Amino acid sequence: MEQFKYYAPTQILFGKNTEAQAGQLCKARGATKVLVHFGGSSAQRSGLLDRVCQSLQAAGLGYVTLGGVVPNPRLSKVYEGIELCRREQADFILAVGGGSVIDSAKAIGYGITNPGDVWDYYSGQTPQACAPIGAVLTIAAAGSEMSNASVITNEDGWLKRGLQSPYAYCKFAILNPELTYTLPAYQTASGCTDIIIHTLERYFTRPGVKALALTDGMAEALLRNVMRNVKLALQTPADYDARAEIMWAGTLSHNDITGDRSQGDWASHQLEHELGGMFDVAHGAGLAAIWGSWARYVLKHDPSRFAQLAVNVLNVPYTFGNDEKTALEGIAAMEDFFSSIGMPTSISAMDIDLTDAQIKELAHKCSFMGRRTIGGFVTLNAADMENIYRMAK
């Protein structure tokens, strides 16, 4: 058994109408004035924002609202939130939305509790605090509601950078599957793809890490669960049971229950972050477009690991004595699944015709201008990154 870390301090309230408890949960954690942070108009049109604000009023809490968070959340909105919190003396941030809103809330939380420019902490400095965060989840995807991670895009250079810190775990997260009924099909599929890749990033561990059979089994069960239920949710958007399975899987996929983050790969995410920064593509779609090329590029490092995924998750018959053949069939089966739910399996399928100059720029940014490698399963340098982007075209 390998050494690993597991820390999951977030309280979860799961089920119908749980958003009505948001005010009491904020108050129980010492809030006096809450920044209610949200995305577009859907939270307003659905009445969710009103219900959340009413629960804050019922708990005797003041609040101020800030909407406008977009997918691939922007640093400029984070700055706006920091200024608003300071002006209004908000001491608790309640994110009402999906991963982008929660990530933006975390960045605001860093900004009002640490000195200097918050972007410095997404550029390598270590934060020493974060304002308390709560979440009312409306999209099953990023898992930010129970992880220590957040990702922000800086419009100056369109750099997309992540930050992990133990200070950024949500104090609580409210998960009502009914809130996901009205998601567009593409967004549902993209979110489920993100859940799948979060799990795969942990599944493909760095060299020397012996995967636990129990952890593998949980990861494989989660993958099968999401692959089954996303099709049910796409067929019947108001299928509560399918939405509930997906929502809980999204949370578990990124809270380290399926593997310690530090022992995983994460190259697919890092490669996709630059696509998202440059082209503003949906995160899950970008991951689907990249994953197959990454998998084929690193396959020979450990074909047996890919073969295990193929057999245990994708129902590929094992070719005795030929792990590589089984592995390649498994990668193709995963791509077929992505296609079956409307996800792209190449960058061109997102109507992006990458030029050689753009490929070099993507790899340059992904390598932090040549200062880092990526990947735990296989270490990739800037030249490797270029090769994978070319394969994924």
C-alpha positions as CSV (number, residue, x, y, z in Angstrom):
1,M,0.0,0.0,0.0
2,E,1.4,3.4,-1.0
3,Q,1.4,6.4,1.3
4,F,-1.3,8.9,0.4
5,K,-3.2,11.9,1.8
6,Y,-6.9,12.2,2.1
7,Y,-8.6,15.3,3.5
8,A,-12.3,16.1,2.9
9,P,-13.5,18.8,5.3
10,T,-16.6,19.9,3.2
11,Q,-20.0,19.3,4.7
12,I,-22.4,17.9,2.0
13,L,-26.2,18.4,2.0
14,F,-27.6,16.2,-0.8
15,G,-31.2,16.1,-2.1
16,K,-34.3,18.0,-3.1
17,N,-34.8,21.6,-1.7
18,T,-31.6,21.6,0.2
19,E,-30.8,25.1,-1.1
20,A,-33.3,26.4,1.4
21,Q,-30.7,25.7,4.1
22,A,-28.0,28.0,2.6
23,G,-28.6,30.9,5.0
24,Q,-28.4,28.8,8.2
25,L,-25.3,27.1,6.9
26,C,-23.6,30.4,6.3
27,K,-24.6,31.7,9.7
28,A,-23.4,28.6,11.4
29,R,-19.9,29.3,10.0
30,G,-19.8,32.9,11.3
31,A,-21.0,34.8,8.3
32,T,-22.3,38.3,8.9
33,K,-22.5,39.5,5.3
34,V,-22.4,37.3,2.3
35,L,-21.3,37.8,-1.3
36,V,-23.6,35.7,-3.4
37,H,-21.6,34.9,-6.5
38,F,-23.3,33.5,-9.6
39,G,-23.0,33.1,-13.4
40,G,-25.5,34.0,-16.0
41,S,-29.2,34.7,-16.0
42,S,-30.3,31.1,-15.5
43,A,-30.0,31.3,-11.8
44,Q,-32.2,34.4,-11.8
45,R,-34.8,33.0,-14.3
46,S,-35.1,29.7,-12.5
47,G,-35.9,31.4,-9.2
48,L,-32.9,29.8,-7.5
49,L,-31.1,33.1,-6.7
50,D,-34.3,34.4,-5.1
51,R,-34.6,31.3,-3.0
52,V,-31.0,31.5,-1.8
53,C,-31.3,35.2,-1.0
54,Q,-34.5,34.6,0.9
55,S,-32.7,31.9,3.0
56,L,-30.0,34.4,3.9
57,Q,-32.6,37.0,4.9
58,A,-34.4,34.4,7.0
59,A,-31.1,33.7,8.8
60,G,-30.7,37.4,9.5
61,L,-27.7,37.8,7.2
62,G,-26.9,40.7,4.9
63,Y,-25.8,40.0,1.4
64,V,-24.6,41.5,-1.8
65,T,-24.7,39.9,-5.3
66,L,-22.2,39.6,-8.1
67,G,-23.1,37.8,-11.3
68,G,-21.5,37.5,-14.7
69,V,-19.1,34.6,-14.2
70,V,-18.4,32.9,-17.5
71,P,-17.0,29.4,-18.4
72,N,-13.2,29.6,-18.0
73,P,-13.7,32.3,-15.3
74,R,-11.9,35.6,-15.8
75,L,-9.4,37.4,-13.5
76,S,-11.2,40.7,-14.2
77,K,-14.4,39.4,-12.5
78,V,-12.3,38.2,-9.6
79,Y,-10.9,41.7,-9.2
80,E,-14.4,43.0,-9.3
81,G,-15.4,40.6,-6.5
82,I,-12.5,41.5,-4.3
83,E,-13.3,45.2,-4.6
84,L,-17.0,44.5,-3.8
85,C,-16.2,42.4,-0.8
86,R,-13.9,45.0,0.6
87,R,-16.3,47.8,0.0
88,E,-19.3,46.0,1.4
89,Q,-17.3,44.2,4.2
90,A,-18.5,40.8,3.1
91,D,-16.9,38.0,5.1
92,F,-18.4,34.9,3.5
93,I,-18.7,34.0,-0.2
94,L,-21.6,31.8,-1.4
95,A,-21.1,30.4,-4.9
96,V,-24.3,29.6,-6.7
97,G,-23.4,27.8,-9.9
98,G,-21.0,25.3,-11.3
99,G,-17.2,24.9,-11.2
100,S,-16.5,28.3,-12.9
101,V,-18.5,30.2,-10.2
102,I,-16.9,28.2,-7.4
103,D,-13.4,28.7,-8.8
104,S,-14.1,32.4,-9.1
105,A,-15.3,32.5,-5.5
106,K,-12.2,30.8,-4.3
107,A,-10.0,33.3,-6.1
108,I,-12.0,36.2,-4.5
109,G,-11.5,34.5,-1.2
110,Y,-7.7,34.4,-1.7
111,G,-7.8,38.0,-2.9
112,I,-9.4,39.5,0.3
113,T,-7.2,37.5,2.7
114,N,-3.7,37.6,1.2
115,P,-1.5,40.6,0.4
116,G,-0.7,41.8,-3.1
117,D,-2.2,40.8,-6.4
118,V,-4.3,37.6,-6.3
119,W,-2.8,36.6,-9.7
120,D,0.6,36.2,-8.0
121,Y,-0.9,33.2,-6.2
122,Y,-2.0,31.6,-9.4
123,S,1.5,32.2,-10.7
124,G,3.4,30.3,-8.0
125,Q,3.2,32.2,-4.7
126,T,1.7,30.3,-1.8
127,P,-1.5,31.7,-0.2
128,Q,-1.8,31.7,3.6
129,A,-5.5,32.1,3.9
130,C,-8.8,32.1,2.1
131,A,-12.2,33.6,3.0
132,P,-14.8,31.0,3.9
133,I,-16.7,29.6,0.8
134,G,-20.0,27.8,0.5
135,A,-21.5,26.4,-2.7
136,V,-25.0,25.7,-4.2
137,L,-24.1,23.5,-7.1
138,T,-26.0,23.7,-10.4
139,I,-23.7,21.8,-12.7
140,A,-22.1,18.4,-12.1
141,A,-18.7,18.6,-13.6
142,A,-15.7,20.3,-12.1
143,G,-15.9,18.9,-8.6
144,S,-14.7,22.2,-7.2
145,E,-17.3,22.0,-4.5
146,M,-15.3,19.4,-2.6
147,S,-11.7,19.9,-3.9
148,N,-8.9,22.3,-3.0
149,A,-8.4,23.4,-6.6
150,S,-9.5,26.4,-8.7
151,V,-8.6,27.6,-12.2
152,I,-8.6,31.2,-13.4
153,T,-8.0,32.8,-16.9
154,N,-6.0,36.0,-17.1
155,E,-7.2,38.0,-20.1
156,D,-3.8,39.6,-20.3
157,G,-2.1,36.9,-22.5
158,W,-5.1,34.5,-22.0
159,L,-3.2,32.5,-19.5
160,K,-5.2,29.8,-17.7
161,R,-3.6,28.8,-14.3
162,G,-4.6,26.6,-11.5
163,L,-4.1,26.8,-7.7
164,Q,-4.4,24.1,-5.0
165,S,-4.5,25.1,-1.4
166,P,-6.0,23.5,1.8
167,Y,-7.5,26.9,2.6
168,A,-9.9,26.8,-0.4
169,Y,-12.1,23.8,0.5
170,C,-15.7,24.8,0.7
171,K,-17.1,24.8,4.2
172,F,-20.3,23.3,2.8
173,A,-21.8,22.3,-0.5
174,I,-25.5,21.9,-1.3
175,L,-26.2,19.3,-4.0
176,N,-29.8,19.2,-5.3
177,P,-29.9,17.2,-8.6
178,E,-33.1,18.9,-9.6
179,L,-31.0,22.1,-10.2
180,T,-29.3,20.3,-13.2
181,Y,-32.5,19.4,-15.1
182,T,-32.4,22.4,-17.4
183,L,-28.8,22.1,-18.5
184,P,-28.3,22.0,-22.3
185,A,-27.4,18.5,-23.5
186,Y,-23.9,19.7,-24.6
187,Q,-23.2,21.1,-21.2
188,T,-24.4,17.9,-19.5
189,A,-22.1,15.8,-21.7
190,S,-19.2,18.2,-21.3
191,G,-19.6,18.1,-17.5
192,C,-19.7,14.3,-17.4
193,T,-16.6,14.2,-19.6
194,D,-14.8,16.3,-17.0
195,I,-15.9,13.9,-14.3
196,I,-14.5,11.0,-16.3
197,I,-11.2,12.6,-17.0
198,H,-10.8,13.7,-13.3
199,T,-11.0,10.0,-12.5
200,L,-8.6,8.9,-15.2
201,E,-6.0,11.5,-14.2
202,R,-5.8,9.7,-10.9
203,Y,-6.1,6.3,-12.4
204,F,-2.9,6.7,-14.5
205,T,-0.5,7.1,-11.6
206,R,3.2,8.2,-11.6
207,P,6.0,5.6,-11.8
208,G,6.6,3.7,-8.6
209,V,3.0,4.1,-7.3
210,K,1.3,0.8,-6.9
211,A,-2.4,1.4,-7.3
212,L,-4.7,-0.1,-4.6
213,A,-7.2,-2.6,-5.9
214,L,-9.9,-1.1,-3.7
215,T,-9.2,2.4,-5.1
216,D,-9.1,1.1,-8.7
217,G,-12.4,-0.6,-8.1
218,M,-14.0,2.6,-6.9
219,A,-12.6,4.5,-9.8
220,E,-13.8,1.9,-12.3
221,A,-17.2,1.8,-10.8
222,L,-17.5,5.6,-10.9
223,L,-16.5,5.6,-14.5
224,R,-19.1,3.0,-15.5
225,N,-21.7,4.8,-13.4
226,V,-21.2,8.1,-15.2
227,M,-21.0,6.5,-18.7
228,R,-24.3,4.8,-18.1
229,N,-26.2,7.7,-16.4
230,V,-25.1,10.4,-18.8
231,K,-27.0,8.6,-21.6
232,L,-30.1,8.4,-19.4
233,A,-29.9,12.1,-18.5
234,L,-29.5,13.0,-22.1
235,Q,-32.5,11.0,-23.1
236,T,-34.6,12.2,-20.1
237,P,-33.2,15.4,-18.7
238,A,-35.5,15.3,-15.6
239,D,-34.5,11.8,-14.6
240,Y,-33.8,12.5,-10.9
241,D,-32.0,9.2,-10.3
242,A,-29.6,9.6,-13.2
243,R,-28.9,13.2,-12.3
244,A,-28.3,12.3,-8.7
245,E,-25.8,9.5,-9.7
246,I,-23.9,12.0,-11.9
247,M,-23.9,14.8,-9.3
248,W,-22.5,12.6,-6.6
249,A,-20.0,11.1,-9.0
250,G,-18.7,14.5,-9.9
251,T,-18.1,15.4,-6.3
252,L,-16.3,12.1,-5.6
253,S,-14.2,12.3,-8.7
254,H,-12.3,15.3,-7.5
255,N,-12.2,14.8,-3.7
256,D,-9.4,12.3,-3.8
257,I,-11.5,9.2,-2.9
258,T,-10.5,7.7,-6.3
259,G,-6.9,8.5,-5.8
260,D,-4.5,11.0,-4.3
261,R,-4.2,14.0,-6.7
262,S,-0.5,14.2,-6.1
263,Q,0.0,10.6,-7.4
264,G,-1.8,11.2,-10.7
265,D,-1.0,12.4,-14.2
266,W,-2.9,15.6,-15.0
267,A,-1.3,16.2,-18.4
268,S,-4.6,16.1,-20.2
269,H,-6.0,18.8,-18.0
270,Q,-2.9,21.0,-18.4
271,L,-2.9,20.6,-22.1
272,E,-6.6,21.5,-22.2
273,H,-6.2,24.5,-20.0
274,E,-4.2,26.2,-22.8
275,L,-6.9,25.3,-25.4
276,G,-9.5,26.8,-23.1
277,G,-7.3,29.9,-22.6
278,M,-6.7,30.4,-26.3
279,F,-10.0,29.4,-27.8
280,D,-12.5,29.5,-24.8
281,V,-13.8,26.0,-25.5
282,A,-15.9,24.1,-23.0
283,H,-13.5,22.4,-20.6
284,G,-15.0,18.9,-20.9
285,A,-15.1,19.1,-24.7
286,G,-11.5,20.2,-24.8
287,L,-10.6,17.2,-22.6
288,A,-12.4,14.8,-24.9
289,A,-10.5,16.2,-27.9
290,I,-7.1,15.8,-26.2
291,W,-7.4,12.6,-24.2
292,G,-7.1,10.0,-26.9
293,S,-4.0,11.6,-28.4
294,W,-2.4,11.8,-25.0
295,A,-3.3,8.1,-24.3
296,R,-1.8,6.9,-27.6
297,Y,1.4,9.0,-27.0
298,V,2.1,7.6,-23.6
299,L,0.6,4.1,-24.1
300,K,3.9,2.2,-24.3
301,H,5.0,3.3,-20.9
302,D,2.5,0.9,-19.3
303,P,0.1,-0.8,-21.8
304,S,-1.2,-3.1,-19.0
305,R,-2.8,-0.1,-17.2
306,F,-4.7,0.9,-20.3
307,A,-5.6,-2.7,-20.9
308,Q,-7.1,-2.9,-17.4
309,L,-9.2,0.2,-18.1
310,A,-10.3,-1.3,-21.4
311,V,-11.5,-4.6,-19.9
312,N,-12.9,-3.4,-16.6
313,V,-14.7,-0.2,-17.8
314,L,-15.1,-0.4,-21.6
315,N,-16.0,-4.1,-22.0
316,V,-13.2,-4.7,-24.4
317,P,-12.3,-8.4,-24.6
318,Y,-8.7,-9.1,-23.5
319,T,-6.3,-10.2,-26.2
320,F,-4.2,-12.7,-24.3
321,G,-0.5,-11.8,-24.2
322,N,-1.1,-8.5,-26.1
323,D,-1.8,-5.7,-23.6
324,E,-1.0,-3.1,-26.3
325,K,-3.7,-4.4,-28.7
326,T,-6.3,-4.4,-25.9
327,A,-5.2,-1.0,-24.7
328,L,-5.5,0.6,-28.2
329,E,-9.0,-1.0,-28.5
330,G,-9.9,0.5,-25.2
331,I,-8.7,4.0,-26.2
332,A,-10.8,3.7,-29.4
333,A,-13.8,2.6,-27.3
334,M,-13.5,5.6,-25.0
335,E,-13.4,7.9,-28.0
336,D,-16.5,6.1,-29.4
337,F,-18.2,6.8,-26.1
338,F,-17.3,10.5,-26.2
339,S,-18.7,10.7,-29.8
340,S,-21.9,9.0,-28.7
341,I,-22.7,11.7,-26.2
342,G,-21.8,14.5,-28.7
343,M,-18.2,15.3,-27.5
344,P,-15.4,16.0,-30.0
345,T,-12.4,13.6,-30.2
346,S,-10.2,16.0,-32.1
347,I,-9.5,19.7,-31.9
348,S,-10.8,20.2,-35.5
349,A,-14.1,18.8,-34.4
350,M,-14.5,22.0,-32.3
351,D,-14.1,24.0,-35.5
352,I,-10.5,24.9,-34.6
353,D,-7.9,24.6,-37.4
354,L,-4.7,24.8,-35.4
355,T,-1.7,26.4,-37.2
356,D,1.9,25.3,-36.4
357,A,2.4,28.7,-34.8
358,Q,-0.6,28.1,-32.5
359,I,0.7,24.7,-31.6
360,K,4.0,26.1,-30.6
361,E,2.3,28.9,-28.6
362,L,0.1,26.4,-26.8
363,A,3.1,24.2,-25.8
364,H,5.1,27.3,-24.8
365,K,2.4,28.4,-22.5
366,C,1.7,24.9,-21.2
367,S,5.4,24.5,-20.3
368,F,5.3,27.9,-18.5
369,M,7.5,29.3,-21.2
370,G,9.9,26.3,-21.0
371,R,10.2,26.3,-17.2
372,R,8.2,23.1,-16.4
373,T,7.3,19.7,-17.6
374,I,3.9,18.1,-17.1
375,G,2.5,14.6,-16.5
376,G,2.9,12.1,-13.7
377,F,2.3,8.8,-15.7
378,V,4.9,10.0,-18.3
379,T,6.9,13.2,-18.0
380,L,6.3,15.5,-21.0
381,N,8.5,18.4,-22.1
382,A,7.5,21.2,-24.5
383,A,8.3,19.1,-27.6
384,D,6.1,16.3,-26.3
385,M,3.3,18.8,-25.8
386,E,3.6,20.0,-29.4
387,N,3.5,16.4,-30.6
388,I,0.3,15.7,-28.7
389,Y,-1.4,18.9,-29.9
390,R,-0.5,17.9,-33.5
391,M,-1.8,14.3,-33.0
392,A,-5.1,15.8,-31.6
393,K,-5.6,18.2,-34.5
